[in-house]
Amino acid sequence: MQNDDFNIDVVIAEITAFAENMHAKNQHKKKVCLRCMMIIPLVFMVLMFTMDTAKVVYLLLWVISLFIFCAYLIVIDYIDDKLARKLNELNIEIKEKQADTSLTDSIKAFLSEVQL
């Protein structure tokens, strides 16, 4: 039995488009999280040293925020890796729209945006 509505090329094209879109979103989420990982703990650290209130609270918030950002990055990377493995099983490669930037490159880009 052959179904005329079912076209394997269309399905593979849709899967590839979905995977490329998901990978691009994951890369963007990683960049945003790395920026937040630099800014928010810095705010807590500044508050900790400038306020005369209990410094332990700000220190605790600082450490907890770092753990939350690290956990979020791990989850995003796990989802991206799982997607890549599933596509590898189907022998589908996704095209990189943009080369992955390293941590130092994203820090340099962030600092160049901050310095107006």
C-alpha positions as CSV (number, residue, x, y, z in Angstrom):
1,M,0.0,0.0,0.0
2,Q,1.4,3.3,-1.0
3,N,0.1,6.6,0.1
4,D,0.4,9.4,-2.5
5,D,0.2,12.1,0.2
6,F,3.3,10.8,2.0
7,N,6.5,12.1,0.5
8,I,9.7,11.2,2.3
9,D,11.7,14.2,0.9
10,V,9.1,16.6,2.3
11,V,9.3,15.0,5.7
12,I,13.1,15.1,5.7
13,A,13.0,18.8,4.6
14,E,10.6,19.6,7.5
15,I,12.7,17.7,10.0
16,T,15.8,19.5,8.8
17,A,14.2,22.9,9.0
18,F,12.9,22.2,12.5
19,A,16.3,21.0,13.6
20,E,18.1,24.0,12.2
21,N,15.6,26.4,13.8
22,M,15.9,24.6,17.1
23,H,19.7,24.6,17.0
24,A,19.7,28.4,16.2
25,K,17.4,29.1,19.1
26,N,19.5,27.0,21.4
27,Q,22.7,28.9,20.4
28,H,20.9,32.2,21.0
29,K,19.7,31.0,24.4
30,K,23.3,30.0,25.3
31,K,24.6,33.5,24.4
32,V,21.8,35.2,26.4
33,C,22.5,33.0,29.4
34,L,26.2,33.7,29.3
35,R,25.5,37.4,29.3
36,C,23.1,37.1,32.2
37,M,25.7,34.9,33.9
38,M,28.1,37.8,33.8
39,I,25.6,40.7,34.6
40,I,23.3,39.4,37.4
41,P,26.0,38.0,39.7
42,L,28.0,41.2,39.2
43,V,24.9,43.1,40.3
44,F,24.6,41.0,43.4
45,M,28.3,41.4,44.1
46,V,28.1,45.2,43.8
47,L,25.0,45.2,46.1
48,M,26.9,43.0,48.6
49,F,29.8,45.4,48.9
50,T,27.8,48.7,48.7
51,M,24.9,47.9,51.1
52,D,25.4,47.9,54.9
53,T,22.8,45.2,55.3
54,A,23.4,41.5,55.7
55,K,26.0,40.6,53.1
56,V,25.3,36.9,53.5
57,V,21.9,37.3,51.7
58,Y,23.6,38.8,48.6
59,L,26.4,36.3,48.7
60,L,23.8,33.5,48.8
61,L,21.8,35.1,45.9
62,W,25.0,35.4,44.0
63,V,26.0,31.8,44.4
64,I,22.4,30.5,43.7
65,S,22.2,32.6,40.5
66,L,25.4,31.1,39.2
67,F,24.1,27.5,39.9
68,I,20.8,28.3,38.2
69,F,22.6,29.7,35.1
70,C,24.9,26.7,35.0
71,A,22.0,24.3,35.3
72,Y,20.1,26.1,32.5
73,L,23.2,25.9,30.2
74,I,23.5,22.2,30.9
75,V,19.9,21.6,30.0
76,I,20.1,23.6,26.8
77,D,23.3,21.8,25.8
78,Y,21.7,18.4,26.6
79,I,18.6,19.2,24.4
80,D,20.9,20.3,21.6
81,D,23.1,17.2,21.9
82,K,20.0,14.9,22.0
83,L,18.7,16.6,18.9
84,A,22.0,16.2,17.1
85,R,22.2,12.5,18.1
86,K,18.6,11.8,16.7
87,L,19.5,13.6,13.5
88,N,22.7,11.6,13.3
89,E,20.6,8.4,13.5
90,L,18.6,9.6,10.6
91,N,21.8,10.6,8.7
92,I,20.7,14.2,8.5
93,E,23.1,17.0,9.0
94,I,22.1,20.5,10.0
95,K,23.7,23.5,8.4
96,E,25.3,26.0,10.8
97,K,23.9,29.5,10.0
98,Q,26.6,31.0,12.1
99,A,29.8,29.5,13.5
100,D,29.7,28.8,17.2
101,T,31.5,31.5,19.1
102,S,33.7,30.6,22.0
103,L,33.2,32.1,25.4
104,T,36.0,34.6,24.9
105,D,34.5,35.8,21.7
106,S,31.1,36.3,23.3
107,I,32.7,38.2,26.2
108,K,34.6,40.4,23.7
109,A,31.3,41.1,21.8
110,F,29.5,41.9,25.0
111,L,32.2,44.3,26.2
112,S,32.3,46.0,22.8
113,E,28.5,46.5,23.1
114,V,28.8,47.9,26.6
115,Q,31.6,50.3,25.7
116,L,29.7,52.9,23.6
